[in-house]
Amino acid sequence: MTKLLIQNGRVINPATSYDAVATIAIEDRKIVGLYNPAQVPAGFESATIMDASDCVVLPGLVDLAVRLREPGHEHEGMLESELQAAVVGGVTSVVCLPDTDPVLDEPGLVKMLKFRAANLKRARVFPLGALTRNLKGENLTEMAQLTEAGCVGFSHADVTIFNTQVLQRAFQYASNYGYTVWLRPNDAYLGNGVAASGAIATRLGLSGVPAMAETIAINTVIALMKSTGAKVHLCRLSSADSVELVRQAKAAGLPLSADVSINSLFLTDQDIGYFDSRARLTPPLRQQRDRDALQQGLKDGTIDALVSDHYPLERDAKVVPFASATPGASGLELLLSLAYKWGQSQQLSLLQTFACVTSQAAKVLGDSVLQAPTTLGQITVGQEADLCIVDLAHNWVVSENSLSSQGKSTPFSGYEIPAKVKHTLVAGLLSYSLHQPL
């Protein structure tokens, strides 16, 4: 495919506020121009034509929270299945967490992961390196070597660092070299329950996680940021108080960013129902007040990005009592649809709606290290084409059969949601087509 024309689609590019029906010309995998719908650029008379009538053409989505489960958990998810799920959902770039087995704390492991992913020719993979050796919270990893191997930041996944002095040293090291620390804020002593503290957890007899488990951790992060100058990305906020803390920190000029998962953006602790283990998640689902604050925070830019928090799990991990179930859910294929559904509920334009899963998410990634491409999440002339063509009017029902991911558990199972991806291009190559399985 040397020359390709995508015609008659409504092109949405949040990075430049571009919203118009246009023809996109692609040559040698790069976007060479945007043209009037009726115009065929010179030299493209014999190009392959992809008709995007009645569809929108978006930049490929950037998902900042994905577990690919390889290496170490191939029975729950493999690179091939999960990167296929990504392109089915229009996601062309994924940031993967370091809590694999073995942990991503050695350059060789990172290089192997990126090599395997590149050979599959699906979504781009950007690994987060472990902040400490084996995620034990004791000895810092060789961040410089991990960055050279391809890491875009450093994370501790869902494992809390108990020793604040170790966290301080990590912030100092990261600050010196311009690295970003990615943390899910959680106080280990307060945050070891299985459901959000409140009436629902009490009624069901489940151990609770108070919102202050998150806010105490955020206050610690903010204090360390002020003393070290480190850049931090807070992962998967879940409470109204956390949103306010981030809002204040940003107003004070701290280099802080944040994201929220599709689960916390839409669901509350009431969705646990009668011990539905599909709603056993980390962080736990909170009350309606928290959900409303998260939606507002995403709308006003306090929260930078919406993420899938994709965590594929085998069936046996969920067919157990609620408290014993492994927390997590699949979400890669739901991210675009739920972003659109959120935008509809907030009466936002398509530019505003999709910014949090394209250009704004890419900015978080691009700010992590200089080597991260700054044109991800954009439709940019002269750059490789990462695009998805989406039928927004195509509703579909979430079910085991409708998911390509190896993990089938999701609290949205049975939901009818809008927007179906018809085609996905990664680096100018067709990686997925709805009616032409690869």
N, C-alpha and C positions, 0 to 999 in steps of 0.2 A: 504494500500500500504506500506508493510514493506520493500521490496527490489525492486529496480528499476534500470534498465540499460538503459542509453541513448546512443545509438550506431550510428556510422557512421556519426556523425555531426562534422563540423569544429568548434572546441572550441576556442573562442576568449576571452581572459582574460587580458584586458589592464593593470590591476594592476601589473601583473607579466610578461607582454609581451609574454604570452603564446598564440601560434597560431598553432594549429595542429589538424588533424583528430584524435579523441580519443573517448574512451568509458568512460562515467561518471557513477560511481557506487554510488547509494544512498541507505542507510539503516537507518531505523527509522528516516527518514526525513533529515538525514545529509549526506553530501558528504563524502564517505569513501576512494575514490581514483580515479585517472585518469589513464587509461590503454591503451595499444596498441589496435588498432581497432579490431584485431582478437582475443584478449585475453578475456576470461571470468574469472573474479576473483573467487577464491575458495569460495564456498558457495552460488554463485549467479546463479547456473545452472537452478533453477526454478523461477528466478526473472521475474517480468513483464518487457517486453522489449518495449522501445519507439524508433522507427526508425527515425533518424534525417538525413537521406540521402539527399544530395543536399541542406542542410540547415546549418546555423550557430547556435551555441549554445552560448548565451551571458549571462553575469550576468544580473539579473533583473535590469531594469533601475531605477535610482533615480531622481525624479522630485522635484526640490526645490521651485516650485511656483504653488500651486494648491489651488483653492477654492472649497470646497466640498459643500458649500451652506447650510449646516445643522450644527447647528440649525438656524431657523428663515426664511430661504428662500427655504423651501422644494418644493414649486411650481416651482422652477427653477433648482433644483438639490437635490438629496438625497444621503446619504452615499452609499446606495446600488447601485444606478445607476452610481455614479461617481467612486466608487471603482471597479465596474465592467468594466467601461471604461478604468480604469488604467490597469487592467490585460489584457484586449483585446489589449492594446497597448504595452504590455511587461513591464509595469511599476510596480515594486513590492514594492516601497517605495515612499511615497509622503509627502512633507512638506506642511502643510496647514496654511493659513494665519488667523489672529485672528479677522478679521472684520465680524464675524457672528452676529446674533442677538438672544440672547445677546452676547456681545463681550467676547472673551476668556480672561477675566481678573480675574477669580476666579478659584481656584483649583478644585472645584466640577464640573465645566463645562468641564474642561480639562479631568478629570477622566471619566466623562460620555461619552465624545466623543471617548476616547480611548477604553472604554469598548464596546461601540456600534460597533466600527470598528473591534475590535478583534473578536467579535461574528460573523461577516459577513465572516471571513476567506477569505478575498480578499487581497488587498495590505496592507502593514504596513503603519500606519499613525503616523507622527511626527508633533505635533502641535507647532506653534509659539505662545507664549503668547503676550498679549498686553503690550506695553511698558509703557503706562499710562492708568489710569482708564477710561474706556469707550472710549478710543482713543481721549480724549479731549485735550491732551497735557498739562495737569495741574499737576496732582498728579501721582507719580510713582506707579506701581503695586508692589505687594509683590513677587519679582522675585524668591526668594529662595523657597517660597511655590509653586509657579507655576512650577519651575524646578522639585521639588519633585513629583508633580502631573504628570509630563511627558513632559513638554515643553522643546524644544531643543534650544531655542533662543527667542529673543524678537523683535517684529516688530511693526510698526505703519501702516502697509498695505499701502494704497495710501493716507493716511491722513497726512498732513504736521504738524510738531510741530513748531508753530510760535515762541515760547519762547526759544531762544537759551540757556538760563540758565537751563531750564528744561532738554534740550538735554544733556547739560554738566553734570548735576547731574546723568542722566541715564547712561552716559558713565562711570562716576566715579564708580557708584554702580556696573555696569556690569564688569568693570575692576577688582574690588576688589574680585569678586567671580568667575572670569573666564568665564563669559557668553559672548555670541556673540550678537551684535545688528545688526538686519537685516533692512536695510532702502532702500526705493526707493527714490533716490535723486531728489528733486523737490522744487523749490522756489515757495511758494504759490501765491505770487503776480504776478510773471512772468509766472507761469505755469498753469493758469486757463483757457487757451483757449481750442479749440477742435481739432486743427490740427497743424502740425509743421509749424512754420513761414517759408515763402518762396513763390515762384511764384504760386504754386498750391493753397495754402490757400488764397492768394490775389485774384486770378482769380475766385475762388469759393465764395469769400466773407465770409470766415470762420475766426474766431478769432484765432490768432496764438500763438504758444508756442515756444519761441526761445530756441536754444540749451543751452544758458547760464542759463536758468532756472534750468538745470541739473548740469552744471559745477559750478555755484555759490554754490549750495547745497553740491557738492562733496568737494569743497575747505573748506567749513565750517566743514564737517565731518573730513577731513584730519587734520585741525588745532586742533580739539577736540581730535582726536586720539593721536596726538603728546603730548598734555598736560595731557592726562589721561591714555594712554597706553591701551585703549579699543580695542578689536577685533571687526571688522565691516565687514559685508557682504553687498555689494551694489547690489541691485536687479534691473534687467531689464534695463541695460544701453541702450541708444538709439542714442548717438552721437559720432562722431569721436573725438571731443575734450575731451569727458569723458574717452574714451579709453586711450588717451595719459596721462591724469591725473592719472589714475589707474596704468599705466605702470611706471610712475615716482615715485608714492608712493610705489609700490612694490620694485622698484630698491633702494629706500631709506630704505627698511627693515620694513616698516609698516605692521602689521598683517591684511592686507586687502585682501578680495576676491571679486569676482563679477560674475554676470551671465548676459545672454542676452536671450531674448525670441525668439521662432521660428518666430514670426511675424516680429520683427525688423531685424532678420538675413536674411530674404528672401525678404521682401516687402519694398516698398518706398511709399512716399506720392502720387505718380502717381497711385497707386492701389486704391486710393479713387475713381477714375473715376468720374462719375457724381453722387456724393453724396452717394456712396455705404456705408450704415451704418454698414455693416459687417466689414469694415475697420476703424470703430470708435473704437480706442484702447487707452489704457494708458500703457506706454507712446505713444505719437502719432508717426505714421510712418514718418520717415525723408527722406532726399535726398539720392541719390545713393552714394555720398561720404561717408556718415555716414554708410550706409549698408556695403560698401566695407571695411571700417575701423573695423567694428564689426566682419566681417568674418575673417579678418586678426588677430584681437585681440584674437578671439577664437582659431585660428590656432596656434598662437605663445605662448599661455598660459597666456596672459595678462588677458583674461576673462577665468574663471575657468570652468564654466558650461553652458550648454544649457538647457533652461527650456521651458515648454509648456505654462506657464502663463494661465493655464486653468481657465476659468471663465464662467460657463454655465449660460445662460440667457434665459428667456422665449421669445417666438416669439414677443410678444407685445413690448418688450424693444427695438426691432430693427426696427419695422414697423412704424417708425416715421421719421421726418426730421433728417438729419445727426447730427446737433448740439444738438438735443434733445434726441438722442439715448443714451442708457447706454453703456459706453465703456467696451469692453471685448469680448472674443471669447473662444470657446471650443478648446482644443488642446492636451489633454492627449493621444488620439489615433493617433496623428500625429507626436509626438515627435521622435519616433524611425525612422520612414520613412524619416522625414525631416533631421534628423541628418545624415542618410545615404546619402541622396541626397546632403547635404552640403559637406560631405567627398568626394563624387565622383567629385563634382565641383572643389575641391581643390587638387584632385589627392592624397588623403591621404590613408594610409593603413587602414584596418579595426580596427587595434589596436588604431591608432591615432583617427580615426573617432568616435569610441564609448566611448573613455575615458571620454569625456565631459558629457556624460549622465550616466556613471557608476562610475568608481573609483574616478575621479576628483570631481564629484558632491558629492559622498559619503564622500570625504575628507572634503569638506565644512561642511557637516552635522556632521561628526565625530569630527571636531575641535570645534563645537559649545559647546558641553558639554561632559564630560568624559563618561557619561552613554550611549551615542549614540554608537551603534555597529560599530566597525571599519572595519568589514568585509562586510558591505553592498557594493554593486557594484563590488563584487569580486566573483570568483569561488575558494573557499577555502576548502581544505580537513579538515574535522573535524567540519565544520560549517553547519548550516541549508542551504538547497539548495534553493536559490532564482535565478531562471533561466528563460530564454525565448528561445524558438526555433523558428527561423525566416527563412522564404524563401525570400531571397533578390531579387530573380528574379520575384517574384509575384507582378506585378503592380496592383494597385487598384485606383478607382475613389472616391474622397471625396464627400459625399452627405449626406443628412439627413438620408437616409436609411442605410448608411454604418457606422453611428456613434451610439455607445451604450449610450453615454452620454445623459442626459436629455436635455442639451443645444445643439442645432443644428447649431447655428450661427458660421461661421468661414470664414475669407477672403480667405481660400484655397478651398472653395466649388467649385466643378467642376474640380479641379486639378487632374491629374493622377500622382500618386507618387509610388515609389518603396517600397518593403519590407513589407511582411505581416506576422504577428505573428501567428504561428500555435499552440503553446502550451505555457502556462506560469505556472511555479511552484512557490509557495510562502511557505517558511518554509517546503520544501519537499513535499508539497501537490499540486495536480493538481488543479489550480484555474480557468484555462480557456483552452478550446480546440476548435479550429476553427470549426471542423466538429462534435463536440459533445457538443452542448449547455448545460450549467449547469442548 
